[in-house]
């Protein structure tokens, strides 16, 4: 399907889009994941759809990938995969015979998966970073509204000083400006 065919299909499905080079982009608004960009790529006899979900996770890879594989059983027309950077995408290849109803169903599925799975991916794959963000914001009196979904990762008062030492403390200096290893060794001699 060429780009003109994709545009026609999107118009029949009453889906807003923008053109980006040779591709077409649909932006799906969400609640947990505020927006999901879907790239529709023309191919011979079909078109490919790719939707970025989350960047490469920092930890708990096995748990995150197990979650994604289990969710693949619930998807229509797309499945979770990783790109060369291990970023997480929903992708699929749809034939030229795809109808407007089929496309709406696939886009709805992408929105549902990306929105429903986003926080679950973050809480598994970025738990340490989220705990540090909580600590940093709490130690400085910064707003925490966008961390509300992760209150179960909020550190205790005792942990805050370790995870995000207050500005000006000796511990904060060590964390943010560590001395070179050879200078510490010279001071001990």
C-alpha positions in Angstrom: 0.0 0.0 0.0 1.4 3.4 -0.9 1.1 6.6 1.1 -2.0 7.7 -0.8 -3.7 4.4 0.1 -2.8 4.8 3.8 -4.2 8.4 3.8 -7.4 7.2 2.1 -7.8 4.4 4.6 -7.3 6.8 7.5 -9.8 9.3 6.1 -12.4 6.4 5.7 -11.7 5.5 9.4 -12.1 9.2 10.3 -8.7 9.2 12.0 -6.6 12.4 12.0 -3.0 12.1 10.7 0.0 14.1 9.6 2.5 13.3 6.9 6.1 12.8 7.8 8.3 12.3 4.8 7.2 9.1 3.1 5.2 8.0 6.1 2.0 8.9 7.8 1.8 9.6 11.6 -1.3 9.2 13.8 -1.1 10.5 17.4 -3.3 8.7 19.9 -4.1 10.6 23.1 -3.9 8.6 26.3 -4.3 9.0 30.1 -1.3 7.2 31.6 0.9 7.6 28.5 -0.2 11.0 27.4 0.3 10.3 23.7 1.3 7.4 21.5 2.8 8.2 18.1 1.9 5.6 15.4 4.0 5.5 12.3 2.3 4.0 9.2 4.9 2.9 6.7 4.0 2.0 3.1 5.2 -1.4 1.8 4.6 -3.5 -1.2 1.1 -5.1 -0.8 0.8 -4.0 2.8 1.7 -1.3 5.3 3.6 -1.5 8.6 2.5 0.2 11.8 5.0 1.1 14.5 4.1 2.7 17.9 6.8 3.7 20.4 5.8 2.7 23.9 8.8 3.1 26.2 12.5 3.4 26.1 15.0 0.7 27.0 14.3 -0.4 30.6 17.1 0.0 33.2 16.3 -3.0 35.4 14.1 -6.1 35.8 14.4 -6.9 32.2 13.0 -10.4 32.6 9.9 -9.1 34.4 9.3 -6.5 31.8 9.8 -8.8 28.9 7.5 -11.5 30.5 4.8 -8.8 30.9 5.2 -7.8 27.2 5.1 -11.4 26.0 2.0 -12.2 28.1 0.3 -9.0 26.7 1.1 -10.1 23.1 -1.6 -12.8 23.6 -4.2 -10.1 24.0 -3.4 -7.9 21.0 -5.0 -7.7 17.6 -2.9 -6.8 14.5 0.2 -5.7 16.5 2.7 -7.2 19.0 5.3 -6.0 21.4 8.9 -6.0 20.1 12.3 -4.3 20.7 14.2 -2.1 18.3 18.0 -2.1 17.9 18.3 0.1 21.0 16.0 -2.2 23.0 13.3 0.5 23.1 9.8 -1.0 23.3 7.3 -0.8 20.4 4.0 -2.2 19.3 4.4 -3.2 15.6 2.3 -5.0 12.9 2.0 -5.5 9.2 -1.4 -5.1 7.7 -2.4 -6.1 4.2 -3.8 -3.8 1.5 -7.2 -5.4 2.2 -7.3 -3.8 5.6 -10.7 -2.0 6.1 -11.4 1.2 8.0 -13.0 -0.9 10.8 -9.9 -3.1 11.0 -7.6 0.0 11.2 -9.8 1.5 14.0 -9.6 -1.8 15.9 -5.8 -1.9 15.5 -5.3 1.7 16.6 -7.7 1.2 19.5 -5.7 -1.9 20.5 -2.4 0.1 20.3 -3.9 2.8 22.5 -5.3 0.4 25.0 -2.1 -1.6 25.3 0.2 1.4 25.4 -1.9 3.3 27.9 -2.6 0.3 30.1 0.9 -1.2 30.1 2.9 2.0 30.3 2.9 2.5 34.1 3.4 -1.3 34.6 6.5 -1.1 32.3 7.8 1.9 34.2 7.3 0.5 37.7 9.2 -2.6 36.8 11.9 -1.3 34.5 12.6 2.0 36.2 11.8 1.4 39.8 15.1 2.6 41.1 15.0 5.8 39.1 11.4 6.5 40.2 12.4 6.0 43.9 15.3 8.5 43.3 12.9 10.9 41.6 10.5 10.7 44.6 13.4 11.3 47.0 14.8 14.2 45.0 11.5 16.0 44.8 10.5 15.3 48.4 13.9 16.5 49.7 13.5 19.8 47.8 9.8 20.4 48.3 9.1 19.9 44.6 5.7 18.8 43.3 5.1 15.0 43.1 1.7 15.0 41.3 3.0 13.1 38.2 4.4 10.4 40.5 1.0 9.7 42.0 0.7 6.4 40.1 3.9 5.2 41.8 3.2 6.0 45.5 4.1 2.4 46.3 7.6 3.2 45.3 7.8 6.3 47.5 10.8 6.1 49.8 10.6 6.4 53.6 11.9 9.5 55.3 15.1 7.7 56.3 15.7 6.5 52.7 15.2 10.1 51.3 18.5 11.3 52.8 20.3 8.4 51.2 18.6 8.5 47.8 18.6 12.3 47.4 20.8 14.1 50.0 19.8 17.7 50.7 21.8 20.4 48.9 24.8 21.5 50.8 25.2 18.3 52.8 28.6 16.5 52.8 26.8 13.4 51.4 25.4 15.5 48.6 28.9 16.7 47.7 30.2 13.1 47.5 27.2 12.0 45.4 27.3 14.9 43.0 31.1 15.7 42.9 33.0 12.5 43.8 36.7 13.0 44.3 39.0 11.2 41.9 40.2 7.8 43.2 43.9 8.8 43.1 43.3 11.9 45.2 41.5 9.9 47.9 44.4 7.4 47.9 47.0 10.3 48.3 45.1 11.8 51.2 45.1 8.4 53.1 48.9 8.1 52.7 
